[in-house]
Amino acid sequence: MASLSIKAIRLLVLDVDGVLTDGRITYDSEGRELKSFHIKDGLGLKLVRSAGLKTAIITGRTSPMVERRARELGIDWIVQGREDKAEALQALAEEQGFALAEIAYMGDDLPDLAAVQIAGLGLTVADGHERVRQAADFVTRLPGGRGAVREACEWLLQQQGKLNAVLASYDSAS
């Protein structure tokens, strides 16, 4: 389980392919790469941010679509083109003043394994690699790119005792 209390988590870091997307890579007839993001995952990240947590992306690929989606969602930091996710996570933590124990990392495949292991809280998707699922503190019921990030965000906020307050802001009676 997480090395510190879940309540200590202040930063949620996500992989992209297989987590924010379903992992498929699609090219159009002009050779441009296309990515699909689930709208529910986007709202999950907005919920986390409204609860005061920071957000980041670490991805092995470099994509203008990821930059655009990150801007739309107000993601605090984006690190692209980094195959060694654990090294990238450690560098991000150091640069931004976070202890690894204050970071939740969500990945799905072997390049994410070490980052899932060194983060204070390791998260993965239902269709993540078996070794990543075994190492994670929480495994979603949903697959990557299909609402898994939203599920993880709500679970994290529930564990921190913040979910009801965040959801109440959407209630017309509040």
Disulfide bonds with the S-S distance in Angstrom:
none
